[in-house]
Amino acid sequence: MLVLLRIFSIQLCKTIPVRQNLLHEKESEVSPVKDQAILMRYYKHKFYHGRGFLARAVDFLALRIITLAACYLWFTTLIDNTIMAAALSITALTTISVAVELAKSLRLERFIQKERKRIAERLFRERLLILPKEDFLAVVKAYLEDQREKFADDCLVYTVQSAEPVSADTVLRAHRAAERRGLTAAVIFSAAHVSAEAAALVHRYDGVTISFVTPDNLIANASAARFLPDEKAVDAAILAAARAEKARRKKNASAPFAAGRMRRYILVALALFALSFFVKYTLYYRLLSAACLSFGALAWWLNNLAPAGDPGSSTV
């Protein structure tokens, strides 16, 4: 008997990890599908200018009904047979719907590519500010090698890796540095845009020709293509923003029942109950007082007695 129990316990220990591994494999298979759904929801939200699924469904049905009615009225003027006019109207509606959906899918594909490019450029601008000095200089070097004909040999390369726009003081420092070295040209590579004062100051001084290279110039140049984030980085940025938005909404939803709200609810309930003796609408004030007490009790229960969720089951 003991031998049978020992064998059963060994088999049970072997099967439990296998089942856990299968569960993890299923979760890993579902996760990419879920991520793809989040990405498509983001793109459609942008493509339809913020309209949700319900609004799009209402628009879809309304447009189809209007189109069907217009087709039926058109065919009834040409054909006396009502059934034939209805059949032709449904056929025309189906053809129009297929053509519209095909055109919409093509427009969505182009929009997704455009949106990916926009996000990649935004990430590139953000990463320029936090790149190590060596990597930032590598971007500058790649641009100079690709645009070698635009820069003379006696050109000073002045780099500015700052979130602030290029100021007039930066132009003056580059101008003085070029004069000390006896150079006649200087180019300022900046990780941010150029201020209006700095752009105007360039034309006030003679002797040194100063030009600017901003992130927009780097993005427009083919040499910066290899430094742009790939599609995985773009998808990761979209998913991170979606998770942050989900966490923010969850936090806002639980804010009325956060720790410390119970005392406020009790104070408001006592104030409303006391005022109910001096106002005309006694019943309403006492109902509001009872509601505040209920909210206070719920806040206390959620922060003291509610079972804590499993950390491993969180999807955020």
Secondary structure, DSSP 8 states (H G I E B T S, - for coil): -HHHHHHHHHHHHHHHHHHHHHHHHHHHHHHHHHHHHHHHHHHHHHHTTT--HHHHHHHHHHHHHHHHHHHHHHHHHH-S-HHHHHHHHHHHHHHHHHHHHHHHHHHHHHHHHHHHHHHHHHHHHHHHHHS-HHHHHHHHHHHHHHTGGGS-TTEEEEEE--SS-B-HHHHHHHHHHHHHTT-SEEEEEESS-B-HHHHHHGGG--SSEEEEE-HHHHHHSGGGGGGS--HHHHHHHHHHHHHHHHHHHHHHHHGGGSTTHHHHHHHHHHHHHHHTTTSS-HHHHHHHHHHHHHHHHHHHHHHHTS----GGG---
